[in-house]
Amino acid sequence: MAKEDIISRITINQNILHGKPSIRNLRYGVDDILSYLAGGDTVESLLKRFPDLENEDIQACLEYASKMIKSKSVYLTA
């Protein structure tokens, strides 16, 4: 699946998660999925835990995060 198609899985809807980025208008926040991955969960474990998610949804979260980091200045504080 092309990156453009992957990223289209990320939706922003004011009626879902108060407008935070989510997966396919479901109540799975991109930030939540990224937190699971950062905490050590694997893609496979997330797909088992949340059967309505697809591998491409997880990839879309990672691609979305990558695009956001590239488009913003990030400053580390002490």
C-alpha positions as CSV (number, residue, x, y, z in Angstrom):
1,M,0.0,0.0,0.0
2,A,1.4,3.4,-1.0
3,K,2.3,5.9,1.8
4,E,-0.5,8.3,0.5
5,D,-3.1,5.5,0.9
6,I,-1.7,4.5,4.3
7,I,-2.0,8.0,5.7
8,S,-5.6,8.3,4.6
9,R,-6.5,5.8,7.3
10,I,-5.8,8.6,9.9
11,T,-8.9,10.7,10.4
12,I,-9.7,13.8,12.3
13,N,-13.3,14.2,13.3
14,Q,-14.5,16.6,16.0
15,N,-17.1,14.1,17.1
16,I,-14.5,11.3,17.8
17,L,-11.9,11.7,20.5
18,H,-12.5,15.5,20.5
19,G,-10.8,15.9,17.2
20,K,-7.6,14.1,18.0
21,P,-6.2,12.0,15.1
22,S,-7.7,8.5,15.1
23,I,-7.7,5.4,13.0
24,R,-10.5,5.2,10.4
25,N,-12.9,7.2,12.5
26,L,-12.8,4.6,15.2
27,R,-12.0,5.4,18.8
28,Y,-8.4,4.4,18.5
29,G,-6.2,7.4,18.9
30,V,-2.9,7.6,17.1
31,D,-1.3,8.7,20.3
32,D,-2.6,5.6,22.1
33,I,-1.3,3.2,19.5
34,L,2.1,4.9,19.6
35,S,2.1,4.7,23.3
36,Y,1.5,1.0,23.2
37,L,4.3,0.5,20.7
38,A,6.6,2.7,22.8
39,G,5.7,0.6,25.8
40,G,6.9,-2.5,24.2
41,D,3.8,-3.9,22.6
42,T,4.3,-5.5,19.2
43,V,2.1,-4.9,16.2
44,E,1.0,-8.5,16.4
45,S,-0.1,-8.1,20.1
46,L,-2.1,-5.0,19.2
47,L,-3.8,-6.7,16.4
48,K,-4.8,-9.5,18.7
49,R,-6.0,-7.1,21.4
50,F,-7.9,-4.9,19.0
51,P,-9.3,-7.3,16.3
52,D,-11.0,-4.4,14.3
53,L,-7.5,-2.9,13.6
54,E,-5.4,-3.9,10.6
55,N,-1.7,-4.0,10.1
56,E,-2.0,-1.0,7.8
57,D,-3.6,1.0,10.6
58,I,-0.5,0.6,12.8
59,Q,1.7,1.5,9.8
60,A,-0.5,4.6,9.3
61,C,0.1,5.7,12.9
62,L,3.8,5.5,12.4
63,E,3.7,7.3,9.1
64,Y,1.5,10.0,10.6
65,A,3.9,10.5,13.5
66,S,6.9,10.6,11.1
67,K,5.2,13.3,9.0
68,M,4.3,15.4,12.1
69,I,7.8,15.3,13.5
70,K,9.2,16.3,10.1
71,S,6.8,19.2,9.8
72,K,7.4,20.7,13.3
73,S,10.4,22.0,15.2
74,V,11.1,20.0,18.2
75,Y,12.9,21.4,21.2
76,L,14.2,19.4,24.1
77,T,14.0,20.9,27.5
78,A,16.3,20.1,30.4
